[in-house]
């Protein structure tokens, strides 16, 4: 068995423990270099990958923009149409006289021959209907039918007059 | 020569300087590099997310435009007739007279005035101009009644303000006040990257309602607009 022979002075001789730790330190340093290289490579690779991905998406965007530009006329039509519709909806929503008139027409279209319309007035939120009836029986029969009209919500009798020459005159406020 | 204890310690540590220095250096470089790449990757990921969002918006916009390309032609025609970009009162007047002819009634005391200034002042962003038309119609009650009822179904659209039907010694007459509307077309289109909304159901319903509105004979859907005339009115048209 070979014996450990050291010909150097005692204080210059090799230290087994020291050389082991030195080898370990070298290994760790090589490891740290390897980790650095790996991190560097992964970082560069990841950057290139994402950059290429973003570039691809931007290229798609450019193609889409070109297609959209070719449809600019359609786009303008859509915007114009939406603008018109919004304003038309605004105008239609503000219509009240037409609604009142429709309700009154529904009523006057069913009047018996003995009842005639003398005055029909719609102004803003007020809707008046003046009717003439020859006999009170017809008038009562007509008033009773008013409740059957779905579009008429409130009926207020403003006036009821009798003239021997003209018969009965009734003024209704309808909403 | 006797070597001192401290010198001996330094001599012992000398071989470690390079590997330990390398380790410290690499760790520091790795941390700096990782931090740099992390920041860069985060930025790129944010850019990517933005790019994907933009692509979605553009793709949706393109789909909407392609889907509506044909259908919009007719829809636009309907809504532009209902609410023109120029004063529509002449068309409405023509319509009123045509309807009077249909329902056998007579139009009297017709006057009109522009209320645009007041309306523009009220709504700066989206002005709807209007012209007020006052007139009286005389005829049979049924004709008058149907005439008034029909007014809500004509295009360009009008809105009745006051209605006063009266029976004067057997002669039926109605005093009417209505408004006609017009509004300038939008001058700008939104940025290409902004979201474009398709026609909503309520908007389609509105179009469905107004598409059956009666048009004056001056406008007939599907008939090409009359020629705008010669480029130079002072030259004879030779036909060459």
Interface residues (C-beta under 8 A of the other chain):
Chain A: X11 X15 X18 X21 X22 X25 X26 X28 X29 X32 X33 X35 X36 X39 X40 X42 X43 X44 X46 X47 X50 X51 X53 X54 X57 X58 X60 X61 X64 X65 X67 X68 X69 X71 X72 X74 X75 X76 X77 X78 X79 X80 X81 X82 X83 X84 X85 X86 X87 X88 X89 X90 X91 X92 X94 X95 X97 X98 X101 X102 X105 X108 X109 X116 X117 X118 X119 X120 X121 X122 X123 X124
Chain B: X3 X8 X12 X15 X16 X18 X19 X20 X22 X23 X26 X27 X29 X30 X33 X34 X36 X37 X40 X41 X44 X45 X47 X48 X51 X52 X54 X55 X58 X59 X61 X62 X64 X65 X66 X68 X69 X72 X73 X75 X76 X79 X80 X82 X83 X126 X128 X141 X145 X148 X149 X151 X152 X157 X159 X160 X161 X162 X163 X164 X165 X166 X167 X174 X181 X183 X185 X186 X189 X190 X192 X196 X197 X198 X199 X202 X203 X206 X207 X209 X210
